[in-house]
Amino acid sequence: MLLIGISGLLWGYLSGAGITIESAISTNQAMLSMLAAVSFLRLVTQPASCNETLPMGNKPLWRTLFGVHLFGSVINMSSIIIIGDRLSANRPMTPLQACVLSRGFAMAACWSPFFAAMGIALSNAPGSELVTLSLIGFPLAMFALLLTGWELTRNGRADQFHGYPMQFTALWIPGLLATLLMLLNHIWPEIPILTLISLLALTVTLVLLLVRHGGQGFVAFRQHIVIGLPRMSGELMLFLSAGVLATGISTAIMAGHISLEIEKFGANEASLLLAVMVAVSVLGIHPVISIATAGGILSPLGVDPNLLGITFLMTWAIGVSTTPLSGLHLMIQGRYNIRSFTLVKLNARFALVMMGCATVVMQFYELYN
């Protein structure tokens, strides 16, 4: 991504486009800050460790599905490790359990402001609005979870399902964060949403740590700065590179006076773009690359930023749940010995249904916008 982005910038510079390397590096700075800040939330939002026997049946499946979705919407991949390790502590994880974790987690990309997908969508679709994207994505995510629960509990499939002993009283923190974010965005709309997310994540974490643990809370906060943040260097470098890629592609298009002759970018075009990017994801290209590329090409053309942002969120949610090479599936494969292609087979029809649902949502958005 860096090489392609720098090549585009170099072409633009030699063509007199006047693009500086500083602008490319700063493209995703707000999102990098958000990712680093959100990582602090795992200090206060991890579900409590529980030694009780894992419950079995339909209800535990539903609780595990919604639990990993809600925790994942705030603490991201940590939720998979916490819940997955508990499920596989005394017996190997089953494909059905892995499917619940995969879908429950991936669908948080549809709406969560604390998910990397939202930061990428807002950055690569300039002018898109968090409230609009979340309000459209949340019902779609809930439909996906209900569809998953219905599918996986039919015909007694979940009778032997061992679920996570989720205590839903612990879910007040994710709810509080989402409510505070919407409230602050309404009060101070002039403050960039990614800045609000970063400040809120740091503030809430520090306050809760001090209330719960006193001075030791500050020690834990500092430890995360010293130990936790450096471990994120690879992840942060990935998104920094995506910003350079998007800027480089946009610069190359402007410098080359390339006209894409896109007269309209409506629901039909967005649906086609979604299908193409999901297909590319299945082939192993991470959504962050396809989103950065599409954003670099389409954003300068003045397309509807919210429609573009919706497309990006749906691409991320569906893409990471279907490709065997996503970080989500690779982690489940390596940590819990579940073959990635097993998950792909389990999620293939689900992905097609969700692409159809996303298409319907885009049509309604265009109709009533």
C-alpha positions as CSV (number, residue, x, y, z in Angstrom):
1,M,0.0,0.0,0.0
2,L,2.8,2.4,0.8
3,L,4.6,1.7,-2.4
4,I,1.6,2.1,-4.6
5,G,0.5,5.3,-2.7
6,I,4.0,6.8,-2.9
7,S,4.2,6.0,-6.6
8,G,0.9,7.9,-7.1
9,L,2.2,10.9,-5.1
10,L,5.4,10.9,-7.0
11,W,3.6,10.9,-10.3
12,G,1.4,13.8,-9.0
13,Y,4.5,15.7,-7.9
14,L,6.3,15.3,-11.2
15,S,3.1,16.4,-13.0
16,G,2.9,19.6,-10.9
17,A,-0.2,18.5,-8.8
18,G,1.4,20.1,-5.7
19,I,0.6,17.3,-3.3
20,T,2.9,17.0,-0.3
21,I,3.9,13.9,1.6
22,E,2.6,15.6,4.8
23,S,-1.0,15.6,3.4
24,A,-0.8,11.9,2.7
25,I,0.5,11.0,6.2
26,S,-2.1,13.1,7.9
27,T,-5.0,11.6,6.0
28,N,-5.8,9.0,8.6
29,Q,-4.3,10.7,11.6
30,A,-7.6,11.2,13.4
31,M,-8.5,7.5,12.8
32,L,-5.1,6.4,14.2
33,S,-5.7,8.4,17.3
34,M,-9.2,6.8,17.6
35,L,-7.8,3.3,17.3
36,A,-5.2,4.0,19.9
37,A,-7.7,5.6,22.3
38,V,-10.3,2.9,21.9
39,S,-7.7,0.2,22.8
40,F,-7.9,1.7,26.4
41,L,-11.5,0.6,26.7
42,R,-10.5,-3.1,27.1
43,L,-9.2,-2.1,30.6
44,V,-12.8,-1.5,31.8
45,T,-15.1,-3.3,29.5
46,Q,-13.9,-6.9,29.5
47,P,-16.6,-9.4,30.6
48,A,-15.8,-10.9,34.0
49,S,-14.0,-14.3,34.0
50,C,-16.4,-17.0,35.1
51,N,-15.6,-20.5,36.2
52,E,-19.2,-21.8,36.1
53,T,-20.2,-24.6,33.8
54,L,-21.0,-23.4,30.3
55,P,-24.7,-23.4,29.7
56,M,-26.1,-25.4,26.7
57,G,-28.9,-24.9,24.3
58,N,-30.6,-22.1,22.3
59,K,-30.6,-19.4,24.9
60,P,-26.9,-19.6,25.5
61,L,-26.3,-19.3,21.7
62,W,-28.4,-16.2,21.5
63,R,-26.6,-14.7,24.6
64,T,-23.2,-15.5,23.1
65,L,-24.2,-14.1,19.7
66,F,-25.4,-10.7,21.1
67,G,-22.7,-10.6,23.8
68,V,-19.8,-10.9,21.4
69,H,-21.5,-8.4,19.1
70,L,-21.9,-5.7,21.8
71,F,-18.5,-6.3,23.4
72,G,-16.9,-6.5,20.0
73,S,-18.4,-3.2,19.1
74,V,-16.3,-1.5,21.8
75,I,-13.2,-3.6,22.5
76,N,-12.9,-5.1,19.0
77,M,-10.9,-8.3,18.6
78,S,-10.3,-8.6,22.3
79,S,-13.9,-9.8,22.7
80,I,-13.2,-12.8,20.4
81,I,-10.2,-13.9,22.5
82,I,-11.9,-13.4,25.8
83,I,-15.1,-15.3,24.9
84,G,-13.4,-17.8,22.6
85,D,-10.8,-18.8,25.3
86,R,-13.6,-19.4,27.7
87,L,-15.6,-21.6,25.2
88,S,-12.6,-23.7,24.4
89,A,-11.1,-24.0,27.9
90,N,-12.3,-27.6,28.6
91,R,-13.2,-28.8,25.1
92,P,-12.3,-28.0,21.5
93,M,-14.3,-25.1,19.9
94,T,-16.9,-26.4,17.5
95,P,-17.5,-24.9,14.0
96,L,-21.0,-23.7,15.3
97,Q,-19.4,-21.8,18.1
98,A,-16.8,-20.3,15.7
99,C,-19.6,-19.3,13.4
100,V,-21.4,-17.5,16.2
101,L,-18.2,-15.6,17.1
102,S,-17.5,-14.8,13.5
103,R,-20.8,-13.4,12.5
104,G,-21.6,-11.7,15.9
105,F,-18.3,-9.8,15.8
106,A,-18.2,-8.9,12.1
107,M,-21.7,-7.4,12.1
108,A,-20.6,-4.7,14.6
109,A,-18.8,-3.1,11.6
110,C,-22.2,-2.0,10.3
111,W,-22.7,0.6,13.0
112,S,-20.3,0.8,15.9
113,P,-18.5,4.2,16.1
114,F,-15.7,2.4,18.1
115,F,-15.0,-0.1,15.3
116,A,-12.1,0.4,12.9
117,A,-14.6,0.1,10.0
118,M,-16.4,3.3,11.0
119,G,-13.2,5.3,11.1
120,I,-12.2,4.0,7.7
121,A,-15.6,4.8,6.3
122,L,-15.7,8.3,7.7
123,S,-12.1,9.0,6.5
124,N,-12.6,7.7,3.0
125,A,-16.0,9.1,2.4
126,P,-15.4,12.7,3.5
127,G,-18.7,14.4,4.5
128,S,-20.4,11.3,5.7
129,E,-22.2,11.5,9.0
130,L,-21.8,9.1,11.9
131,V,-25.4,9.4,13.0
132,T,-26.7,8.6,9.5
133,L,-24.3,5.7,9.0
134,S,-25.0,4.2,12.5
135,L,-28.8,4.6,12.2
136,I,-28.8,2.8,8.8
137,G,-26.2,0.1,9.9
138,F,-27.7,-0.8,13.3
139,P,-31.0,-2.2,12.1
140,L,-29.1,-4.2,9.4
141,A,-26.8,-5.6,12.1
142,M,-29.7,-6.6,14.3
143,F,-31.4,-8.3,11.3
144,A,-28.1,-10.2,10.7
145,L,-28.0,-11.4,14.3
146,L,-31.6,-12.4,14.3
147,L,-31.1,-14.3,11.0
148,T,-28.0,-16.0,12.4
149,G,-29.8,-17.0,15.6
150,W,-32.8,-18.4,13.7
151,E,-30.6,-20.3,11.2
152,L,-28.3,-21.8,13.8
153,T,-31.1,-22.9,16.3
154,R,-33.4,-24.6,13.7
155,N,-34.0,-28.3,13.8
156,G,-32.2,-28.7,17.2
157,R,-28.8,-27.7,15.8
158,A,-28.0,-25.8,19.0
159,D,-29.1,-28.4,21.5
160,Q,-25.5,-29.3,22.3
161,F,-24.2,-25.7,21.9
162,H,-22.1,-24.6,24.8
163,G,-22.5,-20.8,25.2
164,Y,-20.6,-18.1,27.1
165,P,-22.1,-17.5,30.6
166,M,-22.8,-13.8,29.6
167,Q,-23.9,-11.5,32.4
168,F,-25.8,-8.7,30.5
169,T,-25.6,-6.4,33.5
170,A,-22.0,-5.9,32.3
171,L,-23.1,-4.4,29.0
172,W,-24.0,-1.0,30.5
173,I,-20.6,0.5,29.5
174,P,-21.0,-0.1,25.8
175,G,-24.5,1.4,26.0
176,L,-23.2,4.4,28.0
177,L,-20.4,5.1,25.5
178,A,-22.7,5.0,22.5
179,T,-25.3,7.3,24.3
180,L,-22.6,9.8,25.4
181,L,-21.1,9.9,21.9
182,M,-24.4,10.7,20.3
183,L,-25.2,13.3,22.9
184,L,-21.8,15.0,22.6
185,N,-22.0,15.0,18.9
186,H,-25.4,16.8,19.1
187,I,-24.1,19.4,21.6
188,W,-20.8,20.1,19.8
189,P,-21.4,19.2,16.1
190,E,-18.3,21.3,15.1
191,I,-15.9,18.9,16.9
192,P,-14.9,16.0,14.5
193,I,-16.6,12.8,15.4
194,L,-13.3,10.8,15.5
195,T,-11.9,13.4,18.0
196,L,-15.0,13.0,20.2
197,I,-14.6,9.2,20.1
198,S,-10.9,9.4,21.1
199,L,-11.6,11.9,24.0
200,L,-14.6,9.9,25.2
201,A,-12.7,6.6,25.2
202,L,-9.8,8.0,27.2
203,T,-11.9,9.9,29.7
204,V,-14.4,7.2,30.4
205,T,-11.6,4.6,30.9
206,L,-9.6,6.8,33.2
207,V,-12.6,7.8,35.3
208,L,-13.8,4.2,35.7
209,L,-10.3,2.9,36.6
210,L,-9.9,5.5,39.3
211,V,-13.4,4.9,40.7
212,R,-12.9,1.1,40.8
213,H,-9.2,0.8,41.8
214,G,-8.1,4.2,43.0
215,G,-4.4,4.9,42.5
216,Q,-3.9,1.4,41.0
217,G,-6.3,2.5,38.2
218,F,-3.8,5.1,37.1
219,V,-1.0,2.6,37.2
220,A,-3.0,0.3,34.9
221,F,-3.7,3.3,32.6
222,R,0.0,4.1,32.4
223,Q,0.9,0.4,31.9
224,H,-1.3,0.3,28.8
225,I,0.5,3.4,27.4
226,V,3.9,1.8,28.0
227,I,3.1,-1.8,27.0
228,G,-0.2,-2.0,25.2
229,L,0.2,0.9,22.7
230,P,3.5,-0.3,21.3
231,R,1.9,-3.7,20.5
232,M,-0.5,-1.9,18.1
233,S,2.3,-0.6,15.9
234,G,1.5,-3.1,13.1
235,E,-2.2,-2.3,13.1
236,L,-1.5,1.5,13.1
237,M,1.0,1.1,10.3
238,L,-1.7,-0.7,8.3
239,F,-4.1,2.1,8.5
240,L,-1.5,4.8,8.0
241,S,-0.5,3.0,4.8
242,A,-4.1,2.9,3.7
243,G,-4.3,6.7,4.0
244,V,-1.2,7.0,1.8
245,L,-2.7,4.6,-0.7
246,A,-6.0,6.6,-0.9
247,T,-4.2,9.9,-1.3
248,G,-1.8,8.5,-3.9
249,I,-4.6,7.1,-6.0
250,S,-6.6,10.3,-5.8
251,T,-3.4,12.3,-6.7
252,A,-2.6,10.1,-9.7
253,I,-6.1,10.4,-11.1
254,M,-6.0,14.2,-10.8
255,A,-2.5,14.5,-12.2
256,G,-3.3,12.2,-15.1
257,H,-6.6,14.1,-15.9
258,I,-8.3,10.7,-15.9
259,S,-12.1,11.0,-16.3
260,L,-14.1,8.0,-15.1
261,E,-17.2,9.4,-16.7
262,I,-19.4,8.4,-13.7
263,E,-22.5,10.5,-14.2
264,K,-24.4,9.0,-11.3
265,F,-23.5,7.1,-8.1
266,G,-26.8,5.8,-6.8
267,A,-28.1,2.7,-5.1
268,N,-27.5,0.5,-8.1
269,E,-23.9,1.6,-8.6
270,A,-23.3,1.3,-4.8
271,S,-24.7,-2.2,-4.8
272,L,-22.4,-3.2,-7.7
273,L,-19.4,-1.6,-5.9
274,L,-20.4,-3.6,-2.8
275,A,-20.5,-6.9,-4.8
276,V,-17.1,-6.2,-6.4
277,M,-15.4,-5.3,-3.1
278,V,-16.9,-8.3,-1.3
279,A,-15.7,-10.5,-4.1
280,V,-12.2,-9.0,-3.9
281,S,-12.3,-9.6,-0.1
282,V,-13.0,-13.3,-0.7
283,L,-9.9,-13.5,-2.9
284,G,-7.8,-12.2,0.1
285,I,-7.7,-8.5,-0.4
286,H,-8.5,-6.8,3.0
287,P,-11.4,-4.4,2.9
288,V,-9.2,-1.6,4.1
289,I,-7.4,-1.8,0.8
290,S,-10.4,-1.9,-1.4
291,I,-12.1,0.9,0.6
292,A,-9.1,3.1,0.4
293,T,-8.9,2.5,-3.3
294,A,-12.6,3.2,-4.0
295,G,-12.5,6.2,-1.7
296,G,-9.5,7.6,-3.5
297,I,-11.3,7.2,-6.9
298,L,-14.9,8.2,-6.0
299,S,-14.6,10.8,-3.2
300,P,-13.1,13.5,-5.6
301,L,-16.1,13.0,-7.9
302,G,-18.6,14.5,-5.4
303,V,-20.7,11.4,-4.9
304,D,-23.1,11.1,-2.0
305,P,-20.7,10.6,1.0
306,N,-23.3,8.8,3.2
307,L,-24.2,6.3,0.4
308,L,-20.5,5.7,-0.1
309,G,-19.9,5.3,3.6
310,I,-22.8,2.8,3.9
311,T,-21.2,0.8,1.1
312,F,-17.9,0.8,2.9
313,L,-19.4,-0.4,6.2
314,M,-21.3,-3.2,4.5
315,T,-18.2,-4.2,2.6
316,W,-16.2,-4.5,5.8
317,A,-18.9,-6.4,7.7
318,I,-19.7,-8.9,5.0
319,G,-16.1,-9.1,3.6
320,V,-14.3,-10.0,6.9
321,S,-16.9,-12.7,7.6
322,T,-16.5,-14.4,4.2
323,T,-12.8,-14.3,3.3
324,P,-10.6,-17.1,4.7
325,L,-7.7,-14.5,4.9
326,S,-9.3,-11.9,7.2
327,G,-7.6,-11.3,10.5
328,L,-10.8,-12.5,12.2
329,H,-10.7,-15.9,10.5
330,L,-7.0,-16.3,10.7
331,M,-7.1,-15.7,14.4
332,I,-9.9,-18.2,14.9
333,Q,-8.0,-20.7,12.8
334,G,-4.7,-20.3,14.6
335,R,-6.0,-20.0,18.1
336,Y,-8.9,-22.5,18.1
337,N,-7.9,-24.9,15.3
338,I,-11.0,-24.1,13.1
339,R,-10.3,-24.3,9.4
340,S,-11.0,-21.0,7.7
341,F,-12.7,-22.6,4.8
342,T,-15.1,-24.3,7.2
343,L,-16.2,-20.8,8.3
344,V,-16.4,-19.6,4.7
345,K,-18.7,-22.5,3.9
346,L,-20.9,-21.7,6.9
347,N,-21.0,-18.0,6.1
348,A,-21.4,-18.1,2.3
349,R,-25.2,-18.1,2.0
350,F,-25.4,-15.7,4.9
351,A,-23.1,-13.3,3.0
352,L,-25.3,-13.5,-0.1
353,V,-28.5,-12.8,2.0
354,M,-26.8,-9.8,3.7
355,M,-25.7,-8.4,0.3
356,G,-29.3,-8.6,-0.8
357,C,-30.4,-6.8,2.4
358,A,-27.8,-4.2,1.9
359,T,-29.0,-3.6,-1.6
360,V,-32.5,-3.1,-0.4
361,V,-31.3,-0.7,2.3
362,M,-29.4,1.4,-0.3
363,Q,-32.5,1.5,-2.5
364,F,-34.6,2.8,0.4
365,Y,-31.9,5.3,1.3
366,E,-31.8,6.7,-2.2
367,L,-35.6,6.8,-2.4
368,Y,-36.1,8.7,0.8
369,N,-33.0,10.8,0.8
